[in-house]
Amino acid sequence: MSNAVFYHAGCPVCLGAEQMLINALDQGKYSLESVHLGTQPDRIGAAEAAGVVSVPALVLDNQVFHINFGAALADLKS
């Protein structure tokens, strides 16, 4: 099973995208982890290392998909 990580900041756009991903991803193929960077700021480094520059973003099979521009990771660091 492959891992998928959804990084977000908890805004309404992010939460809507999260729900769509939960419903759309084949749970037999992917294990989806949702990471709220507002409550888990210690995960920002991992998001950056994966190539995430803004949220919401999905990292799937080591490829980053920026879904919409909600907030830059730099903004979440302050």
N, CA and C of each residue as an Amber inpcrd file, in Angstrom:
protein
   234
   0.8490000  -1.1750000   0.0000000   0.0000000   0.0000000   0.0000000
   0.8950000   1.2380000   0.0000000   0.5400000   2.2230000  -0.8140000
   1.2880000   3.4790000  -0.8840000   0.7220000   4.4790000   0.1140000
   1.5790000   5.4090000   0.5110000   1.1550000   6.4590000   1.4300000
   0.8310000   7.7280000   0.6650000  -0.1760000   8.4280000   1.1310000
  -0.5390000   9.7480000   0.6270000  -0.6100000  10.6590000   1.8440000
  -0.0140000  11.8450000   1.7300000  -0.0380000  12.7910000   2.8370000
  -0.6740000  14.0800000   2.3450000  -1.7210000  14.5080000   3.0270000
  -2.4120000  15.7420000   2.7070000  -2.0320000  16.7770000   3.7490000
  -1.3460000  17.8320000   3.2980000  -0.9380000  18.9190000   4.1780000
  -1.9300000  20.0630000   4.0340000  -2.3500000  20.6270000   5.1750000
  -3.3040000  21.7350000   5.1230000  -3.1660000  22.6110000   6.3530000
  -3.9160000  23.7140000   6.3470000  -3.8470000  24.6660000   7.4570000
  -5.1870000  24.8220000   8.1720000  -6.1540000  24.0020000   7.8200000
  -7.4220000  24.0100000   8.5340000  -8.4650000  24.9860000   8.0170000
  -8.1860000  25.6800000   6.9180000  -9.1610000  26.6390000   6.3800000
 -10.3070000  25.8720000   5.7060000 -11.4230000  26.5420000   5.4200000
 -12.5490000  25.8520000   4.7810000 -12.1930000  25.1950000   3.4450000
 -11.3480000  25.8430000   2.6350000 -10.9390000  25.2440000   1.3600000
 -10.1600000  23.9560000   1.6260000  -9.2630000  23.9970000   2.6020000
  -8.4640000  22.8210000   2.9490000  -9.3390000  21.6750000   3.4470000
 -10.2770000  21.9920000   4.3050000 -11.1400000  20.9480000   4.8620000
 -12.0360000  20.3370000   3.7890000 -12.4860000  21.1640000   2.8460000
 -13.2750000  20.6420000   1.7310000 -12.4490000  19.7180000   0.8550000
 -11.2100000  20.1280000   0.5750000 -10.3150000  19.2930000  -0.2310000
 -10.0050000  17.9860000   0.4940000  -9.8100000  18.0620000   1.7990000
  -9.5400000  16.8650000   2.5880000 -10.6980000  15.8730000   2.4680000
 -11.9070000  16.3550000   2.5920000 -13.0750000  15.4650000   2.5040000
 -13.1840000  14.8420000   1.1230000 -12.9040000  15.6330000   0.0890000
 -12.9450000  15.0940000  -1.2730000 -11.8930000  14.0090000  -1.4640000
 -10.7040000  14.2160000  -0.9020000  -9.6520000  13.2050000  -1.0190000
 -10.0190000  11.9260000  -0.2840000 -10.5800000  12.0710000   0.8900000
 -10.9990000  10.8950000   1.6640000 -11.9880000  10.0590000   0.8470000
 -12.8990000  10.7370000   0.1720000 -13.9110000  10.0400000  -0.6160000
 -13.3720000   9.5040000  -1.9440000 -12.3550000  10.1590000  -2.5060000
 -11.8980000   9.8220000  -3.8510000 -10.7740000   8.7870000  -3.8940000
  -9.8810000   8.8040000  -2.9210000  -8.7400000   7.8880000  -2.9730000
  -9.1570000   6.4510000  -2.6930000  -8.6100000   5.5610000  -3.4630000
  -8.8500000   4.1410000  -3.2530000  -8.1160000   3.7150000  -1.9850000
  -8.8690000   3.4540000  -0.9270000  -8.2670000   3.1180000   0.3590000
  -7.5960000   1.7500000   0.3490000  -7.8260000   0.9810000  -0.6940000
  -7.1260000  -0.2770000  -0.8570000  -5.7270000  -0.0870000  -1.4180000
  -5.4900000   1.0750000  -2.0360000  -4.1900000   1.3680000  -2.6380000
  -3.3810000   2.3890000  -1.8470000  -4.0800000   3.3020000  -1.1660000
  -3.4050000   4.3950000  -0.4760000  -3.8540000   4.5240000   0.9660000
  -2.8820000   4.7580000   1.8140000  -3.1460000   5.1000000   3.2010000
  -3.0090000   6.6140000   3.2960000  -4.0940000   7.3210000   3.5910000
  -4.0920000   8.7800000   3.6040000  -3.8640000   9.3030000   5.0150000
  -2.8370000  10.1440000   5.1410000  -2.5590000  10.8320000   6.4000000
  -2.8540000  12.3030000   6.1830000  -3.6190000  12.8880000   7.0680000
  -3.9220000  14.3110000   7.0010000  -3.1090000  15.0390000   8.0590000
  -2.3550000  16.0590000   7.6230000  -1.4740000  16.7920000   8.5250000
  -1.9100000  18.2520000   8.5520000  -2.4360000  18.6790000   9.6900000
  -2.8490000  20.0750000   9.9010000  -1.6250000  20.8220000  10.4150000
  -1.0120000  21.6240000   9.5340000   0.2340000  22.2960000   9.9010000
   0.0360000  23.4020000  10.9210000  -1.1910000  23.8550000  11.1060000
  -1.4640000  24.8400000  12.1450000  -1.3620000  24.2460000  13.5400000
  -1.7470000  22.9750000  13.6650000  -1.6760000  22.3060000  14.9670000
  -0.4710000  21.3780000  15.0710000   0.2080000  21.1280000  13.9360000
   1.3900000  20.2710000  13.9130000   2.5410000  21.0070000  13.2090000
   2.9610000  22.1570000  13.7390000   4.0130000  22.9240000  13.0640000
   5.3420000  22.1820000  12.9710000   5.5280000  21.1750000  13.7890000
   6.7540000  20.3840000  13.7180000   6.8480000  19.5700000  12.4270000
   5.7580000  19.4990000  11.6700000   5.7380000  18.7470000  10.4060000
   6.0210000  19.6330000   9.1870000   6.2000000  20.9490000   9.4060000
   6.4640000  21.8590000   8.2880000   7.7550000  21.4660000   7.5690000
   8.7730000  21.0900000   8.3080000  10.0380000  20.6710000   7.7000000
   9.8590000  19.4830000   6.7680000   9.0610000  18.5120000   7.1620000
   8.8040000  17.3380000   6.3210000   8.0370000  17.7350000   5.0650000
   7.1030000  18.6740000   5.2230000   6.3470000  19.1550000   4.0610000
   7.2920000  19.8390000   3.0750000   8.1630000  20.7010000   3.5880000
   9.1370000  21.3850000   2.7330000  10.0630000  20.3850000   2.0400000
  10.5200000  19.4090000   2.7770000  11.4180000  18.3920000   2.2170000
  10.7450000  17.6030000   1.0980000   9.4340000  17.4440000   1.1930000
   8.6780000  16.7300000   0.1700000   8.4230000  17.5970000  -1.0600000
   8.6620000  18.9140000  -0.9380000   8.4400000  19.8150000  -2.0660000
   7.2060000  20.6800000  -1.9660000   6.5210000  20.6240000  -0.8330000
   5.3150000  21.4330000  -0.6430000   5.7330000  22.8850000  -0.4340000
   5.0990000  23.8040000  -1.1610000   5.3830000  25.2320000  -0.9940000
   4.1650000  26.0040000  -0.5060000   2.9830000  25.3940000  -0.6560000
   1.7630000  26.0210000  -0.1620000   0.7530000  24.9270000   0.1510000
  -0.2260000  25.2930000   0.9340000  -1.2850000  24.3440000   1.2920000
  -2.6250000  24.8780000   0.8050000  -3.5490000  24.0130000   0.5060000
  -3.5220000  22.5500000   0.6430000  -2.6870000  21.8960000  -0.4560000
  -2.0560000  20.8060000  -0.0840000  -1.2290000  20.0450000  -1.0250000
  -1.2760000  18.5670000  -0.6630000  -1.2020000  17.7470000  -1.6820000
  -1.1920000  16.3030000  -1.5130000   0.1340000  15.7670000  -2.0150000
   0.7970000  14.9550000  -1.1990000   2.0030000  14.2540000  -1.6330000
   1.5910000  12.8030000  -1.8420000   1.6840000  12.3930000  -3.0990000
   1.2140000  11.0610000  -3.4890000   2.3150000  10.3980000  -4.3080000
   2.8100000   9.2730000  -3.8430000   3.9020000   8.5750000  -4.5190000
   5.0830000   9.5110000  -4.7590000   5.4290000  10.2970000  -3.7450000
   6.5540000  11.2310000  -3.7710000   6.4000000  12.3570000  -4.7880000
   5.1970000  12.6170000  -5.2220000   4.9180000  13.7220000  -6.1280000
   3.9670000  14.6830000  -5.4360000   4.2440000  15.9910000  -5.5490000
   3.4350000  17.0010000  -4.8730000   2.3830000  17.5400000  -5.8280000
   1.1570000  17.6030000  -5.3280000   0.0480000  18.1980000  -6.0620000
  -0.4780000  19.3650000  -5.2300000  -0.2300000  20.5810000  -5.7040000
  -0.7490000  21.7620000  -5.0190000  -2.1790000  21.9620000  -5.5060000
  -3.1310000  21.8080000  -4.6070000  -4.5430000  21.7890000  -4.9610000
  -5.0950000  23.1880000  -5.1840000  -4.7120000  24.1070000  -4.3630000
  -5.1900000  25.4840000  -4.4180000  -4.1890000  26.2860000  -3.6000000
  -4.1450000  27.5800000  -3.7920000  -3.2330000  28.3590000  -2.9700000
  -4.0150000  28.9300000  -1.8030000  -3.8380000  28.3160000  -0.6390000
  -4.4970000  28.7910000   0.5610000  -3.5400000  29.5800000   1.4290000
  -2.3280000  29.0570000   1.6150000  -1.3010000  29.7300000   2.4170000
   0.0560000  29.1770000   2.0430000   1.0370000  30.0570000   2.0050000
   2.4140000  29.6310000   1.7640000   2.9590000  29.0140000   3.0510000
   3.8460000  28.0380000   2.9120000   4.4430000  27.4420000   4.1110000
   5.1920000  28.4820000   4.9200000   5.8010000  29.4380000   4.2600000
   6.5170000  30.5100000   4.9770000   5.5880000  31.2650000   5.9070000
   4.3290000  31.4420000   5.5070000   3.3500000  32.1230000   6.3600000
   2.9990000  31.3050000   7.5900000   3.0740000  30.0040000   7.4810000
   2.7290000  29.1280000   8.6110000   3.8400000  29.0610000   9.6510000
   5.0370000  29.4640000   9.2630000   6.1650000  29.4270000  10.1870000
   6.1210000  30.5640000  11.1960000   5.4270000  31.6450000  10.8660000
   5.4310000  32.8100000  11.7820000   4.3840000  32.7220000  12.8560000
